[in-house]
């Protein structure tokens, strides 16, 4: 089991909650934290943009990552949503086991 944390930005709290609820209900992730607001500065279509966004921190396993990507793209309003995964290199054994148990296919 390879636990990961996935960062997903959304345009609104409602959108973040909709995505989070779906990911948890489908057991694609064990947990989502919704952090709002975050200010993002990025280059898009030839311009520097600054937007208030909402950040989802989703805990899952590497085995579920491709399903997460597919699901988020279906639910997301952005043309190119941020979906990036970072490995969890260590953590509470009980918490990491919970992630694995909750996301077991």
C-alpha positions as CSV (number, residue, x, y, z in Angstrom):
1,X,0.0,0.0,0.0
2,X,1.4,3.3,-1.1
3,X,-0.4,6.2,0.7
4,X,-0.5,9.6,-1.1
5,X,-1.8,13.1,-0.6
6,X,-3.5,14.6,-3.6
7,X,-3.8,18.4,-4.1
8,X,-6.8,19.5,-6.1
9,X,-7.8,23.2,-6.5
10,X,-11.4,24.2,-7.2
11,X,-13.0,27.5,-8.1
12,X,-15.5,27.6,-5.2
13,X,-16.2,26.0,-1.9
14,X,-19.4,24.4,-3.3
15,X,-17.4,22.7,-6.1
16,X,-14.7,21.5,-3.7
17,X,-17.4,20.0,-1.4
18,X,-19.1,18.3,-4.3
19,X,-15.9,16.8,-5.5
20,X,-14.9,15.8,-1.9
21,X,-18.2,14.2,-1.1
22,X,-18.2,12.2,-4.3
23,X,-14.6,11.0,-3.8
24,X,-15.3,9.9,-0.2
25,X,-18.7,8.3,-1.0
26,X,-17.2,6.2,-3.7
27,X,-14.3,5.2,-1.4
28,X,-11.7,6.6,-3.9
29,X,-10.3,8.5,-1.0
30,X,-10.4,8.0,2.8
31,X,-10.6,11.7,3.6
32,X,-10.6,15.2,2.1
33,X,-9.7,18.4,3.8
34,X,-11.1,21.6,2.2
35,X,-9.0,24.7,2.8
36,X,-10.4,28.1,1.8
37,X,-9.4,30.5,0.6
38,X,-6.1,30.0,-1.0
39,X,-4.7,32.6,-3.4
40,X,-3.2,31.1,-6.5
41,X,-0.9,33.0,-9.0
42,X,-0.3,31.3,-12.3
43,X,0.3,31.8,-16.0
44,X,-2.7,30.9,-18.2
45,X,-3.3,31.5,-21.8
46,X,-0.6,34.2,-22.1
47,X,-1.5,36.1,-18.9
48,X,-0.5,36.1,-15.3
49,X,-3.6,35.4,-13.3
50,X,-4.4,35.7,-9.6
51,X,-7.4,33.9,-8.3
52,X,-9.0,32.9,-4.9
53,X,-9.4,29.2,-5.0
54,X,-10.3,26.4,-2.6
55,X,-7.7,23.6,-2.0
56,X,-8.7,20.0,-1.5
57,X,-6.2,17.7,0.3
58,X,-7.3,14.2,-0.4
59,X,-5.8,11.1,1.3
60,X,-5.8,7.9,-0.8
61,X,-3.5,5.3,-2.2
62,X,-1.4,5.2,-5.4
63,X,-3.6,2.4,-6.6
64,X,-6.7,4.7,-6.7
65,X,-4.9,7.7,-8.2
66,X,-6.0,7.1,-11.9
67,X,-9.6,6.6,-10.8
68,X,-9.3,9.8,-8.8
69,X,-8.0,11.8,-11.8
70,X,-10.9,10.5,-14.1
71,X,-13.5,11.3,-11.5
72,X,-12.2,14.8,-10.7
73,X,-12.1,15.6,-14.4
74,X,-15.7,14.6,-14.8
75,X,-16.9,16.7,-11.9
76,X,-14.6,19.8,-12.2
77,X,-15.3,23.0,-13.9
78,X,-11.7,23.8,-14.9
79,X,-10.3,22.9,-18.4
80,X,-7.1,21.8,-16.7
81,X,-7.7,21.1,-13.0
82,X,-4.7,20.8,-10.6
83,X,-4.4,17.2,-9.6
84,X,-1.0,16.3,-8.1
85,X,0.0,13.6,-5.8
86,X,2.8,13.5,-3.2
87,X,3.9,10.4,-1.4
88,X,3.3,10.0,2.3
89,X,6.7,8.8,3.4
90,X,5.7,8.1,7.0
91,X,2.8,8.6,9.4
92,X,0.8,7.0,12.2
93,X,0.5,3.3,11.5
94,X,-3.2,3.4,12.5
95,X,-3.9,6.4,10.2
96,X,-2.1,4.8,7.3
97,X,-3.9,1.5,7.8
98,X,-7.3,3.4,7.9
99,X,-6.5,5.0,4.5
100,X,-5.7,1.6,3.1
101,X,-8.9,0.0,4.6
102,X,-11.2,2.8,3.4
103,X,-9.9,2.8,-0.1
104,X,-9.6,-0.9,-0.6
105,X,-11.2,-1.9,-3.9
